Amino acid sequence: MANNTKWMWGVGAAVWCVLLAGLLSTDRLLSLSVDSSYHLQVMEVVRHAFLIPQKGHEFMAEMFIYPKLSHRFAALFATLGWSELNALLMAGVLSAAVVWLVLFDQARRVSLTYLVASLGFMLVNIFAVRGAFGAELVNNFFFPQIVGEAVAMLCLVGGAALLPRSRPLYVVYATAAVLFCGCFHLVPTLKLAGALMAMLGLAWLRDLIHARRFDWVGLVGLVAIAGGVVGSPYFWRMRWMAANNGSLHLATAMPLNGLAAAAIVLALLSAWVLLVELRRDPGAVEADAGPTAATVLLACLGAAAALAMLAQYGMYVFKGDGSEYAVLKHSFGVFTLLAFVTPLWFLTVLGVRAVPAEAPAEDNRPAWVSALGPAPAFAAQLVLMLCLFLRPSALDVPRLNAILHDVREVRLTRGLEGEKVMFSASDVKPVTTYMATIAMLRSPHGGNVLSLLADGRPDRPGDVDYIVTLPGDAYDKPGCRSGKPVGLVVVMIGPCIEPRSLLFKAGGSGVPYLREGWGLPEGGGVWSGGKRAVVELPISPAQRTLSSASVQVAAFGFLPPQSPSRTVTVSVPGGQPETFTFGLHTALRHDYLLALPPEALKGETVKVTFDIHDPKTPRELGAGPDDRQLGVGLEAMRIIPTPVMR
């Protein structure tokens, strides 16, 4: 009968979480983060391909090596009928619902008093800091991270149930669980591994102290679980990607050292609770098995979250490995577990257990407490999820989904994808244009595509064969349409909107005008090969009539992590030189203007000279055997009327 009741609660919990996630995610997006574009792109790919060979998927860039099980989870909802962004949000919010139900279920096993206290601390956290599981989707879009947190939480609960039954089986299970979680995201994997090791280590020390028994299986298990982290192929890939910088938004700006201080407090409080549990008499532990197991799980999880953050913080601060952005992504776990461990520490210090929600039969506690079962956990989860996710949508999701669907149809029915097509429209958010371009049209993340993030417009629309836009947009010029409308969108001929630039990629129109100082043209452009490089631009008759002209240069810098800054001075004869600095914080800016003196337009050509101040070879930076002196990469150039400054 007890087993049937547990199964009923389990099935009810699954149905409840799906319904709650559907309510809080449908037609809503709580972030304008560009990360939503990348994750939508991956979901679109995995919806139609189980194995993803690199050939043919170069447009995914670094997302090709990203763990993809979370995107496959979202693709399941897309297959079941959820549309584009709704599928991503459903998977993410459902994962948050699972995390909170597990945490509050563990809290009510300690005591109802503790559950209420934890909920109170969490509500303060949400409104003051918003460092909470699920906030990965609020003004951020760390979708795989929250899905990974749900997987880690379920794996941890399974491990806690298995540990008292069979230690060898626990070791095998824990190692496999860590490897599996690694296919979702690195941050929750580190927490899961640390918590599983902490629970096993506590049991091992109890045997050693109280039973005077040295358990070799436990010792081997600690090594095996750690090996599960570094043994995952995604561990090394995610470490490399951790060097990328980005933005993370909480309710309160959190300095890196402030997060480290919070993590230190969490580690100390968790260690205190675990030390008290370690010193307890084994008989008392067995008599208080339910609350003790929940206490140990929460304290182990708190210690793991703190130490994972501090380890990545130390690697970044002392070795320069990773980025501040990657360290701050631990905020959600650190502040959540701090809200749970702090009242747990108070109860431990005071020696108060209060009233366990599932008291042993022989206890003389009120019958209503046991009758409640997991209901208080569901109530606490509901309150917290409403506070976290009941916010205005950042976008008109139904309209955006309809546009994304029709842009995809352009790719499928017209065969337009990759470098030859982009989506741009003025009456949607810039991130929407970028999202449709890289996810639905599968365009590589080149400079022209990245420029969409500024204002929704490419720097050089004429360099794209086709522009997909909305009817009535400024790009919807008479005589420039290609074919009939596709649902809500129309396809325009790019060079009809604006003349083409000279392109310097392999086979590009600008390659014949390269002079000294350049390497061989490649897929994205051409690298400079020393301290000086020259381009001789042709001047058309129409350009000679311009009263004021400038050279627009689309370029990028050689910015390895070991030397993430390049400076170049660009000049023309008789003109004022301009100096530009390429850095990680300005990586999205690829277009630069150089004013031309009137006399420069009188000839057939004009020489544009690039003086690179600090070229570096990959070999001298330890980034490979390449001996080329790389400085600036040239993508495109054109002569345009000088923009009027307003």
Order of alpha helices (4+ residues) and beta strands (2+ residues): alpha-alpha-alpha-alpha-alpha-alpha-alpha-alpha-alpha-alpha-alpha-alpha-alpha-alpha-alpha-alpha-alpha-alpha-beta-alpha-alpha-alpha-beta-beta-alpha-beta-beta-beta-alpha-beta-beta-beta-beta-beta-beta
